């Protein structure tokens, strides 16, 4: 079923996927940008799934990656139709949620409860029901099924089709998924336990019959850590106090009122932040906060446990009251109680942190706590253009030692890409903070490169903070990625940049632009990396490095070097998308020489001249 003439390395890659499936094993694959990983993973998986009555769950990090899977599915199944269905959450698909700002911030569990109530009201002819779900129930939706199976639409195309007919696309997709051999979903649908159970129920399949494909897998370890981590912010405590004002104060234990408890927690949070945090964050001794709470209220640990339990019970009541009113069933009192319950019971896989926002954070050090579920699948394949070192990924995710691991270079001509680096600047944290002249020199390099070429250029900074410090004036159109920029605004900006002939885009290494966005041909010809994207030496990161030292004996390699290499390669990977592209990268950091094994580096003393020579050759 392979729909194309195989490129270099694709025959070997296809064979790897096939043998992994037949051996019921796990595969980690690194293959350069443009090597066709998506189609090479899909074709053998579809064939195997059909022949062996298995189902495929293909998880992606971004909507752009999800679209690519559907596009490849169309090519593979032109002759032999195999149904595959895209999936996104209610937040993106439910027409009523999109029109309600309050609901847009809801968690999957909260939105699920809202949706369940509206459907129940619809079936009971209540005015509080959902007109889209009602149309689903009263219309002949077989035409939608036929259209979907014939056209294999992206989730956006299916949502638009349903919207024009007054139907609920989320409920339509839920029905379609039961017939799908392939389901393409965001990471959260497989790695969040609540949503994974929901997905498997919709598919009517056990996890032991799932063929899992993880795209852009280098994102998975940190994503898995974030799923298991939890924070308690000053704002949450303030909202809890407002909730008390709205729903009434109660005594939790030993005459400790909820309002008094939240007020004291605010004081403890601010006091802890002022005492421990000098820059960004700090570790907190294991029992310090519990001791402060018990001291403040003169209570025992048993009474503290009772307070936490009663806050959770009260929060559940608040959520139920809100739910009956058709509001988002959220309780900040419940959030405080749930956080403290976890805080008082964490094990060695977590650390307790306070940061400058201010927030308390329970940070998960072990991604396998969330990602280890891959071992329950029939088979799993993990692929990315940047996964080195492969053993670090295997160990972090918790895959077995017998996991097959392979790395392939870019299939495109080496002479079409040149990587330069300069040896007189760095973004090393200690040097930047001591010497302001380094910033000035970096600014000069960026100005000279950007103003010397009528070619599209992206400048990747290691952080938004450093980007904001730069004072750079250019004689051409400048586009700047904003921190927290809305997805549609970002995509509109990228499309505008692509239309330029000599535009400049400021972005951040490890961000949305550096991953999963294609810049074919002359839409991007030069990438400038302002330093190397080493992790900032925060307390959280130092704790992670220490944990990996203890667990694997490779703390610095796994938590500092590996992420920096991956982010660097992701940025450079934006440049060459096919055999006709010609482009260059410039790394403004003398530490680049340490990456000679991973990158074919060329030191330059005159970066503008050497770039001109390359493009004129």
BELBELWO-V643967 format. One record per helix or strand of 3 or more residues. SS is the DSSP state (H for helix, E for strand). FROM is the first residue (numbers start at 1). LEN is the number of residues. If there is no record, write none. Layout:
ss = {SS & SS}
from = {FROM & FROM}
len = {LEN & LEN}
This chain:
ss = {H & E & H & E & H & E & H & H & H & H & H & H & H & H & E & H & H & H & E & H & E & H & E & H & E & H & H & H & E & E & H & E & H & E & H & E & H & H & E & H & E & H & E & H & E & H & H & E & H & E & H}
from = {10 & 26 & 37 & 55 & 63 & 84 & 90 & 95 & 101 & 108 & 131 & 142 & 155 & 169 & 182 & 188 & 193 & 207 & 210 & 217 & 230 & 234 & 251 & 258 & 281 & 288 & 301 & 332 & 350 & 359 & 368 & 379 & 390 & 404 & 414 & 417 & 429 & 436 & 457 & 464 & 478 & 487 & 504 & 521 & 526 & 539 & 555 & 583 & 590 & 601 & 607}
len = {13 & 6 & 16 & 6 & 14 & 4 & 4 & 4 & 4 & 16 & 8 & 10 & 10 & 9 & 5 & 4 & 11 & 3 & 5 & 12 & 4 & 14 & 3 & 19 & 3 & 10 & 24 & 12 & 6 & 6 & 9 & 6 & 8 & 5 & 3 & 5 & 6 & 17 & 5 & 6 & 3 & 12 & 5 & 3 & 5 & 14 & 18 & 5 & 6 & 3 & 10}
